[in-house]
């Protein structure tokens, strides 16, 4: 887990009351670390999934504000 996520959750969600949605793609270092080259396909899948989740969250947010 990203080391900043708990801090962001504490500040933005608990303290400020914002509806925080966190999407964490996995293996983000795979394309840059030669020892992780075998994991690049998993990284690409995780990244595509994260983009899909972000698009879904964007659509939900747009519907929420349109109502």
Wavefront OBJ file of the C-alpha trace (Angstrom):
o trace
v 0.000 0.000 0.000
v 1.199 3.462 -0.811
v 2.639 5.124 2.281
v 0.693 8.361 1.654
v -2.743 6.772 1.491
v -3.355 6.572 5.262
v -2.388 10.235 5.654
v -4.650 11.306 2.802
v -7.513 9.271 4.245
v -7.007 10.791 7.685
v -6.863 14.375 6.457
v -9.260 14.421 3.521
v -11.799 11.866 4.677
v -11.898 11.870 8.460
v -10.880 15.452 9.204
v -12.447 17.299 6.252
v -15.306 14.874 5.615
v -14.605 14.475 1.914
v -15.846 11.399 0.072
v -12.431 10.001 -0.806
v -12.158 7.229 -3.398
v -8.692 5.707 -3.731
v -7.659 3.665 -6.740
v -4.262 2.013 -6.475
v -2.739 0.403 -9.561
v -0.234 -2.309 -8.714
v 3.329 -2.924 -9.844
v 3.877 0.661 -10.976
v 7.663 0.217 -10.891
v 7.653 -2.830 -13.170
v 8.295 -0.895 -16.416
v 11.250 0.921 -14.825
v 13.010 -1.798 -12.826
v 14.784 -4.387 -14.974
v 14.396 -7.103 -12.329
v 10.612 -6.664 -12.568
v 10.404 -7.017 -16.354
v 8.429 -10.262 -16.091
v 5.735 -8.392 -14.173
v 5.058 -5.781 -16.854
v 1.980 -7.607 -18.234
v 0.485 -7.702 -14.728
v 1.252 -3.999 -14.336
v -0.468 -3.217 -17.638
v -3.557 -5.150 -16.550
v -3.595 -3.398 -13.174
v -3.206 -0.010 -14.843
v -6.060 -0.702 -17.273
v -8.255 -1.784 -14.363
v -7.363 1.393 -12.459
v -8.305 3.501 -15.494
v -11.638 1.684 -15.737
v -12.299 2.239 -12.037
v -11.449 5.932 -12.393
v -13.823 6.268 -15.348
v -16.599 4.554 -13.370
v -16.028 6.837 -10.387
v -16.093 9.847 -12.721
v -19.405 8.731 -14.202
v -20.899 8.231 -10.735
v -19.705 11.660 -9.659
v -21.136 13.288 -12.795
v -24.514 11.610 -12.161
v -24.441 12.706 -8.542
v -23.861 16.355 -9.458
v -26.358 16.274 -12.334
v -29.191 15.267 -10.019
l 1 2 3 4 5 6 7 8 9 10 11 12 13 14 15 16 17 18 19 20 21 22 23 24 25 26 27 28 29 30 31 32 33 34 35 36 37 38 39 40 41 42 43 44 45 46 47 48 49 50 51 52 53 54 55 56 57 58 59 60 61 62 63 64 65 66 67
